[in-house]
Amino acid sequence: MSEIIFEVQEAEEGGFCARALGHSIFTEGENWDELRRMVKDAVASHFTDRPERPSIIRLHFVRDEVLAA
């Protein structure tokens, strides 16, 4: 595997939540820099066998916005 994709959303209580697509990996961070560190750490912890670890981590930020009509 060469790439893993995380869906990132703003958390209701502040900060960000990230969920890997296709893997059981979930993490949070108070700010963007902390989230990036936490995602890298979560990937390293999940893929303990280095050859299986993805070489690219993609963060896909999703923002749901509701507008009054």
Distance bins in CASP14 RR format, pairs under 12 A and 6 or more apart:
PFRMAT RR
TARGET T0000
AUTHOR 0000-0000-0000
RMODE 2
METHOD distances of the structure
MODEL  1
1 20 0 0 0 0 0 1 0 0 0 0 0
1 22 0 0 0 0 0 1 0 0 0 0 0
1 23 0 0 0 0 1 0 0 0 0 0 0
1 43 0 0 0 0 0 1 0 0 0 0 0
1 46 0 0 0 0 0 1 0 0 0 0 0
1 47 0 0 0 0 1 0 0 0 0 0 0
1 49 0 0 0 0 0 1 0 0 0 0 0
1 50 0 0 0 0 0 1 0 0 0 0 0
1 51 0 0 0 0 1 0 0 0 0 0 0
1 52 1 0 0 1 0 0 0 0 0 0 0
1 53 1 0 0 1 0 0 0 0 0 0 0
1 54 1 0 1 0 0 0 0 0 0 0 0
1 55 0 0 0 0 1 0 0 0 0 0 0
1 56 0 0 0 0 1 0 0 0 0 0 0
1 57 0 0 0 0 0 1 0 0 0 0 0
2 51 0 0 0 0 0 1 0 0 0 0 0
2 52 0 0 0 0 0 1 0 0 0 0 0
2 53 0 0 0 0 1 0 0 0 0 0 0
2 54 1 0 0 1 0 0 0 0 0 0 0
2 55 1 0 1 0 0 0 0 0 0 0 0
2 56 1 0 0 1 0 0 0 0 0 0 0
2 57 0 0 0 0 0 1 0 0 0 0 0
2 58 0 0 0 0 0 1 0 0 0 0 0
3 20 0 0 0 0 0 1 0 0 0 0 0
3 21 0 0 0 0 0 1 0 0 0 0 0
3 22 0 0 0 0 0 1 0 0 0 0 0
3 23 0 0 0 0 0 1 0 0 0 0 0
3 43 0 0 0 0 0 1 0 0 0 0 0
3 53 0 0 0 0 0 1 0 0 0 0 0
3 54 1 0 1 0 0 0 0 0 0 0 0
3 55 1 0 0 1 0 0 0 0 0 0 0
3 56 1 0 1 0 0 0 0 0 0 0 0
3 57 1 0 0 1 0 0 0 0 0 0 0
3 58 1 0 0 1 0 0 0 0 0 0 0
3 59 0 0 0 0 0 1 0 0 0 0 0
3 60 0 0 0 0 0 1 0 0 0 0 0
4 18 0 0 0 0 0 1 0 0 0 0 0
4 19 0 0 0 0 0 1 0 0 0 0 0
4 20 1 0 1 0 0 0 0 0 0 0 0
4 21 1 0 0 1 0 0 0 0 0 0 0
4 22 0 0 0 0 1 0 0 0 0 0 0
4 23 1 0 0 1 0 0 0 0 0 0 0
4 24 0 0 0 0 0 1 0 0 0 0 0
4 25 1 0 0 1 0 0 0 0 0 0 0
4 39 0 0 0 0 1 0 0 0 0 0 0
4 40 0 0 0 0 0 1 0 0 0 0 0
4 42 0 0 0 0 1 0 0 0 0 0 0
4 43 1 0 0 1 0 0 0 0 0 0 0
4 44 0 0 0 0 0 1 0 0 0 0 0
4 46 0 0 0 0 1 0 0 0 0 0 0
4 47 0 0 0 0 1 0 0 0 0 0 0
4 52 0 0 0 0 0 1 0 0 0 0 0
4 53 0 0 0 0 1 0 0 0 0 0 0
4 54 1 0 1 0 0 0 0 0 0 0 0
4 55 0 0 0 0 1 0 0 0 0 0 0
4 56 1 0 0 1 0 0 0 0 0 0 0
4 57 1 0 1 0 0 0 0 0 0 0 0
4 58 1 0 0 1 0 0 0 0 0 0 0
4 59 0 0 0 0 0 1 0 0 0 0 0
4 60 0 0 0 0 0 1 0 0 0 0 0
5 18 0 0 0 0 0 1 0 0 0 0 0
5 19 0 0 0 0 1 0 0 0 0 0 0
5 20 1 0 0 1 0 0 0 0 0 0 0
5 21 1 0 1 0 0 0 0 0 0 0 0
5 22 0 0 0 0 1 0 0 0 0 0 0
5 23 0 0 0 0 1 0 0 0 0 0 0
5 25 0 0 0 0 0 1 0 0 0 0 0
5 39 0 0 0 0 0 1 0 0 0 0 0
5 43 0 0 0 0 0 1 0 0 0 0 0
5 54 0 0 0 0 1 0 0 0 0 0 0
5 56 0 0 0 0 1 0 0 0 0 0 0
5 57 0 0 0 0 1 0 0 0 0 0 0
5 58 1 0 1 0 0 0 0 0 0 0 0
5 59 0 0 0 0 1 0 0 0 0 0 0
5 60 1 0 1 0 0 0 0 0 0 0 0
5 61 0 0 0 0 0 1 0 0 0 0 0
5 62 0 0 0 0 0 1 0 0 0 0 0
6 16 0 0 0 0 0 1 0 0 0 0 0
6 17 0 0 0 0 1 0 0 0 0 0 0
6 18 1 0 1 0 0 0 0 0 0 0 0
6 19 1 0 0 1 0 0 0 0 0 0 0
6 20 1 0 1 0 0 0 0 0 0 0 0
6 21 1 0 0 1 0 0 0 0 0 0 0
6 22 0 0 0 0 0 1 0 0 0 0 0
6 23 0 0 0 0 1 0 0 0 0 0 0
6 25 1 0 0 1 0 0 0 0 0 0 0
6 26 0 0 0 0 1 0 0 0 0 0 0
6 27 0 0 0 0 1 0 0 0 0 0 0
6 28 0 0 0 0 0 1 0 0 0 0 0
6 29 0 0 0 0 0 1 0 0 0 0 0
6 35 0 0 0 0 1 0 0 0 0 0 0
6 36 0 0 0 0 0 1 0 0 0 0 0
6 38 0 0 0 0 0 1 0 0 0 0 0
6 39 1 0 1 0 0 0 0 0 0 0 0
6 40 0 0 0 0 0 1 0 0 0 0 0
6 42 0 0 0 0 1 0 0 0 0 0 0
6 43 0 0 0 0 1 0 0 0 0 0 0
6 46 0 0 0 0 0 1 0 0 0 0 0
6 54 0 0 0 0 0 1 0 0 0 0 0
6 56 0 0 0 0 0 1 0 0 0 0 0
6 57 1 0 0 1 0 0 0 0 0 0 0
6 58 1 0 0 1 0 0 0 0 0 0 0
6 59 1 0 1 0 0 0 0 0 0 0 0
6 60 1 0 0 1 0 0 0 0 0 0 0
6 61 0 0 0 0 1 0 0 0 0 0 0
6 62 0 0 0 0 0 1 0 0 0 0 0
7 16 0 0 0 0 0 1 0 0 0 0 0
7 17 0 0 0 0 1 0 0 0 0 0 0
7 18 1 0 0 1 0 0 0 0 0 0 0
7 19 1 0 1 0 0 0 0 0 0 0 0
7 20 0 0 0 0 1 0 0 0 0 0 0
7 21 1 0 0 1 0 0 0 0 0 0 0
7 22 0 0 0 0 0 1 0 0 0 0 0
7 23 0 0 0 0 0 1 0 0 0 0 0
7 25 0 0 0 0 0 1 0 0 0 0 0
7 26 0 0 0 0 0 1 0 0 0 0 0
7 27 0 0 0 0 0 1 0 0 0 0 0
7 39 0 0 0 0 0 1 0 0 0 0 0
7 58 0 0 0 0 1 0 0 0 0 0 0
7 59 0 0 0 0 1 0 0 0 0 0 0
7 60 1 0 1 0 0 0 0 0 0 0 0
7 61 0 0 0 0 1 0 0 0 0 0 0
7 62 1 0 1 0 0 0 0 0 0 0 0
7 63 0 0 0 0 0 1 0 0 0 0 0
7 64 0 0 0 0 0 1 0 0 0 0 0
8 15 0 0 0 0 0 1 0 0 0 0 0
8 16 1 0 1 0 0 0 0 0 0 0 0
8 17 1 0 0 1 0 0 0 0 0 0 0
8 18 1 0 1 0 0 0 0 0 0 0 0
8 19 0 0 0 0 1 0 0 0 0 0 0
8 20 0 0 0 0 0 1 0 0 0 0 0
8 21 0 0 0 0 0 1 0 0 0 0 0
8 26 0 0 0 0 0 1 0 0 0 0 0
8 27 0 0 0 0 1 0 0 0 0 0 0
8 28 0 0 0 0 0 1 0 0 0 0 0
8 29 0 0 0 0 1 0 0 0 0 0 0
8 32 0 0 0 0 1 0 0 0 0 0 0
8 35 1 0 0 1 0 0 0 0 0 0 0
8 36 0 0 0 0 1 0 0 0 0 0 0
8 38 0 0 0 0 0 1 0 0 0 0 0
8 39 0 0 0 0 1 0 0 0 0 0 0
8 57 0 0 0 0 0 1 0 0 0 0 0
8 58 0 0 0 0 1 0 0 0 0 0 0
8 59 1 0 1 0 0 0 0 0 0 0 0
8 60 1 0 0 1 0 0 0 0 0 0 0
8 61 1 0 1 0 0 0 0 0 0 0 0
8 62 1 0 0 1 0 0 0 0 0 0 0
8 63 0 0 0 0 1 0 0 0 0 0 0
9 15 0 0 0 0 1 0 0 0 0 0 0
9 16 1 0 0 1 0 0 0 0 0 0 0
9 17 1 0 1 0 0 0 0 0 0 0 0
9 18 0 0 0 0 1 0 0 0 0 0 0
9 19 0 0 0 0 1 0 0 0 0 0 0
9 26 0 0 0 0 0 1 0 0 0 0 0
9 28 0 0 0 0 0 1 0 0 0 0 0
9 29 0 0 0 0 0 1 0 0 0 0 0
9 35 0 0 0 0 0 1 0 0 0 0 0
9 59 0 0 0 0 0 1 0 0 0 0 0
9 60 0 0 0 0 1 0 0 0 0 0 0
9 61 1 0 0 1 0 0 0 0 0 0 0
9 62 1 0 1 0 0 0 0 0 0 0 0
9 63 1 0 0 1 0 0 0 0 0 0 0
9 64 1 0 0 1 0 0 0 0 0 0 0
9 65 0 0 0 0 0 1 0 0 0 0 0
10 16 1 0 0 1 0 0 0 0 0 0 0
10 17 1 0 0 1 0 0 0 0 0 0 0
10 18 0 0 0 0 0 1 0 0 0 0 0
10 28 0 0 0 0 0 1 0 0 0 0 0
10 29 0 0 0 0 0 1 0 0 0 0 0
10 30 0 0 0 0 0 1 0 0 0 0 0
10 31 0 0 0 0 0 1 0 0 0 0 0
10 32 0 0 0 0 0 1 0 0 0 0 0
10 35 0 0 0 0 0 1 0 0 0 0 0
10 61 0 0 0 0 1 0 0 0 0 0 0
10 62 0 0 0 0 1 0 0 0 0 0 0
10 63 1 0 0 1 0 0 0 0 0 0 0
10 64 0 0 0 0 1 0 0 0 0 0 0
10 65 0 0 0 0 0 1 0 0 0 0 0
11 17 1 0 1 0 0 0 0 0 0 0 0
11 18 0 0 0 0 1 0 0 0 0 0 0
11 19 0 0 0 0 0 1 0 0 0 0 0
11 26 0 0 0 0 0 1 0 0 0 0 0
11 27 0 0 0 0 0 1 0 0 0 0 0
11 28 1 0 0 1 0 0 0 0 0 0 0
11 29 0 0 0 0 1 0 0 0 0 0 0
11 30 0 0 0 0 1 0 0 0 0 0 0
11 31 0 0 0 0 0 1 0 0 0 0 0
11 34 0 0 0 0 0 1 0 0 0 0 0
11 35 0 0 0 0 1 0 0 0 0 0 0
12 28 0 0 0 0 0 1 0 0 0 0 0
12 64 0 0 0 0 0 1 0 0 0 0 0
13 28 0 0 0 0 1 0 0 0 0 0 0
13 29 0 0 0 0 0 1 0 0 0 0 0
13 30 0 0 0 0 0 1 0 0 0 0 0
14 28 0 0 0 0 1 0 0 0 0 0 0
14 29 0 0 0 0 1 0 0 0 0 0 0
14 30 1 0 0 1 0 0 0 0 0 0 0
14 31 0 0 0 0 1 0 0 0 0 0 0
14 32 0 0 0 0 0 1 0 0 0 0 0
14 34 0 0 0 0 0 1 0 0 0 0 0
14 35 0 0 0 0 0 1 0 0 0 0 0
15 27 0 0 0 0 0 1 0 0 0 0 0
15 28 1 0 0 1 0 0 0 0 0 0 0
15 29 1 0 1 0 0 0 0 0 0 0 0
15 30 1 0 1 0 0 0 0 0 0 0 0
15 31 1 0 0 1 0 0 0 0 0 0 0
15 32 0 0 0 0 1 0 0 0 0 0 0
15 33 0 0 0 0 0 1 0 0 0 0 0
15 34 0 0 0 0 1 0 0 0 0 0 0
15 35 1 0 0 1 0 0 0 0 0 0 0
15 38 0 0 0 0 0 1 0 0 0 0 0
16 26 0 0 0 0 0 1 0 0 0 0 0
16 27 0 0 0 0 1 0 0 0 0 0 0
16 28 1 0 0 1 0 0 0 0 0 0 0
16 29 1 0 1 0 0 0 0 0 0 0 0
16 30 0 0 0 0 1 0 0 0 0 0 0
16 31 1 0 0 1 0 0 0 0 0 0 0
16 32 1 0 0 1 0 0 0 0 0 0 0
16 33 0 0 0 0 0 1 0 0 0 0 0
16 34 0 0 0 0 1 0 0 0 0 0 0
16 35 1 0 1 0 0 0 0 0 0 0 0
16 36 0 0 0 0 1 0 0 0 0 0 0
16 37 0 0 0 0 0 1 0 0 0 0 0
16 38 0 0 0 0 1 0 0 0 0 0 0
16 39 0 0 0 0 1 0 0 0 0 0 0
16 59 0 0 0 0 1 0 0 0 0 0 0
16 61 0 0 0 0 1 0 0 0 0 0 0
16 62 0 0 0 0 0 1 0 0 0 0 0
16 63 0 0 0 0 0 1 0 0 0 0 0
17 25 0 0 0 0 0 1 0 0 0 0 0
17 26 1 0 0 1 0 0 0 0 0 0 0
17 27 1 0 0 1 0 0 0 0 0 0 0
17 28 1 0 1 0 0 0 0 0 0 0 0
17 29 1 0 0 1 0 0 0 0 0 0 0
17 30 0 0 0 0 0 1 0 0 0 0 0
17 35 0 0 0 0 1 0 0 0 0 0 0
17 38 0 0 0 0 0 1 0 0 0 0 0
17 39 0 0 0 0 0 1 0 0 0 0 0
17 42 0 0 0 0 0 1 0 0 0 0 0
17 59 0 0 0 0 0 1 0 0 0 0 0
17 61 0 0 0 0 0 1 0 0 0 0 0
17 62 0 0 0 0 0 1 0 0 0 0 0
18 25 0 0 0 0 1 0 0 0 0 0 0
18 26 1 0 0 1 0 0 0 0 0 0 0
18 27 1 0 1 0 0 0 0 0 0 0 0
18 28 1 0 0 1 0 0 0 0 0 0 0
18 29 0 0 0 0 1 0 0 0 0 0 0
18 32 0 0 0 0 0 1 0 0 0 0 0
18 34 0 0 0 0 0 1 0 0 0 0 0
18 35 1 0 0 1 0 0 0 0 0 0 0
18 36 0 0 0 0 1 0 0 0 0 0 0
18 37 0 0 0 0 0 1 0 0 0 0 0
18 38 1 0 0 1 0 0 0 0 0 0 0
18 39 1 0 1 0 0 0 0 0 0 0 0
18 40 0 0 0 0 0 1 0 0 0 0 0
18 41 0 0 0 0 0 1 0 0 0 0 0
18 42 1 0 0 1 0 0 0 0 0 0 0
18 43 0 0 0 0 0 1 0 0 0 0 0
18 57 0 0 0 0 1 0 0 0 0 0 0
18 58 0 0 0 0 0 1 0 0 0 0 0
18 59 1 0 0 1 0 0 0 0 0 0 0
18 60 0 0 0 0 1 0 0 0 0 0 0
18 61 0 0 0 0 1 0 0 0 0 0 0
18 62 0 0 0 0 0 1 0 0 0 0 0
19 25 1 0 0 1 0 0 0 0 0 0 0
19 26 1 0 1 0 0 0 0 0 0 0 0
19 27 0 0 0 0 1 0 0 0 0 0 0
19 28 0 0 0 0 0 1 0 0 0 0 0
19 35 0 0 0 0 0 1 0 0 0 0 0
19 39 0 0 0 0 0 1 0 0 0 0 0
19 42 0 0 0 0 0 1 0 0 0 0 0
19 59 0 0 0 0 0 1 0 0 0 0 0
19 60 0 0 0 0 0 1 0 0 0 0 0
19 62 0 0 0 0 1 0 0 0 0 0 0
20 26 1 0 0 1 0 0 0 0 0 0 0
20 27 0 0 0 0 1 0 0 0 0 0 0
20 39 0 0 0 0 1 0 0 0 0 0 0
20 42 1 0 0 1 0 0 0 0 0 0 0
20 43 1 0 0 1 0 0 0 0 0 0 0
20 45 0 0 0 0 0 1 0 0 0 0 0
20 46 1 0 0 1 0 0 0 0 0 0 0
20 47 0 0 0 0 0 1 0 0 0 0 0
20 54 0 0 0 0 1 0 0 0 0 0 0
20 57 0 0 0 0 1 0 0 0 0 0 0
20 58 0 0 0 0 0 1 0 0 0 0 0
20 59 0 0 0 0 0 1 0 0 0 0 0
20 60 0 0 0 0 0 1 0 0 0 0 0
21 54 0 0 0 0 0 1 0 0 0 0 0
21 57 0 0 0 0 0 1 0 0 0 0 0
21 58 0 0 0 0 1 0 0 0 0 0 0
21 59 0 0 0 0 0 1 0 0 0 0 0
21 60 0 0 0 0 1 0 0 0 0 0 0
21 62 0 0 0 0 0 1 0 0 0 0 0
22 46 0 0 0 0 0 1 0 0 0 0 0
22 54 0 0 0 0 0 1 0 0 0 0 0
23 39 0 0 0 0 0 1 0 0 0 0 0
23 42 0 0 0 0 1 0 0 0 0 0 0
23 43 0 0 0 0 1 0 0 0 0 0 0
23 45 0 0 0 0 0 1 0 0 0 0 0
23 46 1 0 0 1 0 0 0 0 0 0 0
23 47 0 0 0 0 1 0 0 0 0 0 0
23 52 0 0 0 0 0 1 0 0 0 0 0
23 53 0 0 0 0 0 1 0 0 0 0 0
23 54 0 0 0 0 1 0 0 0 0 0 0
23 57 0 0 0 0 0 1 0 0 0 0 0
24 42 0 0 0 0 0 1 0 0 0 0 0
24 43 0 0 0 0 0 1 0 0 0 0 0
24 45 0 0 0 0 0 1 0 0 0 0 0
24 46 1 0 0 1 0 0 0 0 0 0 0
24 47 0 0 0 0 0 1 0 0 0 0 0
25 38 0 0 0 0 0 1 0 0 0 0 0
25 39 0 0 0 0 1 0 0 0 0 0 0
25 40 0 0 0 0 0 1 0 0 0 0 0
25 41 0 0 0 0 0 1 0 0 0 0 0
25 42 1 0 1 0 0 0 0 0 0 0 0
25 43 1 0 0 1 0 0 0 0 0 0 0
25 44 0 0 0 0 0 1 0 0 0 0 0
25 45 0 0 0 0 1 0 0 0 0 0 0
25 46 1 0 1 0 0 0 0 0 0 0 0
25 47 0 0 0 0 1 0 0 0 0 0 0
25 53 0 0 0 0 0 1 0 0 0 0 0
25 54 0 0 0 0 0 1 0 0 0 0 0
25 57 0 0 0 0 0 1 0 0 0 0 0
26 35 0 0 0 0 0 1 0 0 0 0 0
26 38 0 0 0 0 0 1 0 0 0 0 0
26 39 0 0 0 0 1 0 0 0 0 0 0
26 42 1 0 0 1 0 0 0 0 0 0 0
26 43 0 0 0 0 0 1 0 0 0 0 0
26 45 0 0 0 0 0 1 0 0 0 0 0
26 46 0 0 0 0 0 1 0 0 0 0 0
27 34 0 0 0 0 1 0 0 0 0 0 0
27 35 1 0 0 1 0 0 0 0 0 0 0
27 36 0 0 0 0 0 1 0 0 0 0 0
27 37 0 0 0 0 1 0 0 0 0 0 0
27 38 1 0 1 0 0 0 0 0 0 0 0
27 39 1 0 1 0 0 0 0 0 0 0 0
27 40 0 0 0 0 1 0 0 0 0 0 0
27 41 1 0 0 1 0 0 0 0 0 0 0
27 42 1 0 1 0 0 0 0 0 0 0 0
27 43 0 0 0 0 1 0 0 0 0 0 0
27 44 0 0 0 0 0 1 0 0 0 0 0
27 45 0 0 0 0 1 0 0 0 0 0 0
27 46 0 0 0 0 0 1 0 0 0 0 0
27 57 0 0 0 0 0 1 0 0 0 0 0
27 59 0 0 0 0 0 1 0 0 0 0 0
28 34 0 0 0 0 1 0 0 0 0 0 0
28 35 1 0 0 1 0 0 0 0 0 0 0
28 36 0 0 0 0 0 1 0 0 0 0 0
28 37 0 0 0 0 0 1 0 0 0 0 0
28 38 1 0 0 1 0 0 0 0 0 0 0
28 39 0 0 0 0 1 0 0 0 0 0 0
28 41 0 0 0 0 0 1 0 0 0 0 0
28 42 0 0 0 0 1 0 0 0 0 0 0
29 35 1 0 1 0 0 0 0 0 0 0 0
29 36 0 0 0 0 1 0 0 0 0 0 0
29 37 0 0 0 0 1 0 0 0 0 0 0
29 38 1 0 1 0 0 0 0 0 0 0 0
29 39 0 0 0 0 1 0 0 0 0 0 0
29 41 0 0 0 0 0 1 0 0 0 0 0
29 42 0 0 0 0 0 1 0 0 0 0 0
29 59 0 0 0 0 0 1 0 0 0 0 0
30 36 0 0 0 0 0 1 0 0 0 0 0
30 37 0 0 0 0 0 1 0 0 0 0 0
30 38 0 0 0 0 1 0 0 0 0 0 0
31 37 0 0 0 0 0 1 0 0 0 0 0
31 38 0 0 0 0 0 1 0 0 0 0 0
32 38 0 0 0 0 0 1 0 0 0 0 0
32 39 0 0 0 0 0 1 0 0 0 0 0
32 59 0 0 0 0 1 0 0 0 0 0 0
32 61 0 0 0 0 1 0 0 0 0 0 0
33 39 0 0 0 0 0 1 0 0 0 0 0
33 40 0 0 0 0 0 1 0 0 0 0 0
33 59 0 0 0 0 0 1 0 0 0 0 0
34 40 0 0 0 0 0 1 0 0 0 0 0
34 41 0 0 0 0 0 1 0 0 0 0 0
35 41 0 0 0 0 0 1 0 0 0 0 0
35 42 0 0 0 0 0 1 0 0 0 0 0
35 57 0 0 0 0 0 1 0 0 0 0 0
35 59 1 0 0 1 0 0 0 0 0 0 0
35 61 0 0 0 0 0 1 0 0 0 0 0
36 42 0 0 0 0 0 1 0 0 0 0 0
36 43 0 0 0 0 0 1 0 0 0 0 0
36 57 0 0 0 0 1 0 0 0 0 0 0
36 58 0 0 0 0 0 1 0 0 0 0 0
36 59 1 0 0 1 0 0 0 0 0 0 0
36 61 0 0 0 0 0 1 0 0 0 0 0
37 43 0 0 0 0 0 1 0 0 0 0 0
37 44 0 0 0 0 0 1 0 0 0 0 0
37 57 0 0 0 0 0 1 0 0 0 0 0
38 44 0 0 0 0 0 1 0 0 0 0 0
38 45 0 0 0 0 0 1 0 0 0 0 0
38 57 0 0 0 0 0 1 0 0 0 0 0
38 59 0 0 0 0 0 1 0 0 0 0 0
39 45 0 0 0 0 0 1 0 0 0 0 0
39 46 0 0 0 0 0 1 0 0 0 0 0
39 54 0 0 0 0 0 1 0 0 0 0 0
39 56 0 0 0 0 0 1 0 0 0 0 0
39 57 1 0 0 1 0 0 0 0 0 0 0
39 58 0 0 0 0 0 1 0 0 0 0 0
39 59 1 0 0 1 0 0 0 0 0 0 0
39 60 0 0 0 0 0 1 0 0 0 0 0
40 46 0 0 0 0 0 1 0 0 0 0 0
40 47 0 0 0 0 0 1 0 0 0 0 0
40 53 0 0 0 0 0 1 0 0 0 0 0
40 54 0 0 0 0 0 1 0 0 0 0 0
40 56 0 0 0 0 0 1 0 0 0 0 0
40 57 1 0 0 1 0 0 0 0 0 0 0
40 59 0 0 0 0 0 1 0 0 0 0 0
41 47 0 0 0 0 0 1 0 0 0 0 0
41 57 0 0 0 0 0 1 0 0 0 0 0
42 53 0 0 0 0 0 1 0 0 0 0 0
42 54 0 0 0 0 0 1 0 0 0 0 0
42 57 0 0 0 0 1 0 0 0 0 0 0
43 50 0 0 0 0 0 1 0 0 0 0 0
43 52 0 0 0 0 0 1 0 0 0 0 0
43 53 1 0 0 1 0 0 0 0 0 0 0
43 54 1 0 0 1 0 0 0 0 0 0 0
43 55 0 0 0 0 0 1 0 0 0 0 0
43 56 0 0 0 0 0 1 0 0 0 0 0
43 57 1 0 1 0 0 0 0 0 0 0 0
43 58 0 0 0 0 0 1 0 0 0 0 0
43 59 0 0 0 0 0 1 0 0 0 0 0
44 50 0 0 0 0 1 0 0 0 0 0 0
44 52 0 0 0 0 0 1 0 0 0 0 0
44 53 1 0 0 1 0 0 0 0 0 0 0
44 54 0 0 0 0 0 1 0 0 0 0 0
44 57 0 0 0 0 0 1 0 0 0 0 0
45 53 0 0 0 0 0 1 0 0 0 0 0
46 52 0 0 0 0 1 0 0 0 0 0 0
46 53 0 0 0 0 1 0 0 0 0 0 0
46 54 0 0 0 0 1 0 0 0 0 0 0
46 57 0 0 0 0 0 1 0 0 0 0 0
47 53 1 1 0 0 0 0 0 0 0 0 0
47 54 1 0 0 1 0 0 0 0 0 0 0
47 55 0 0 0 0 0 1 0 0 0 0 0
47 57 0 0 0 0 0 1 0 0 0 0 0
END
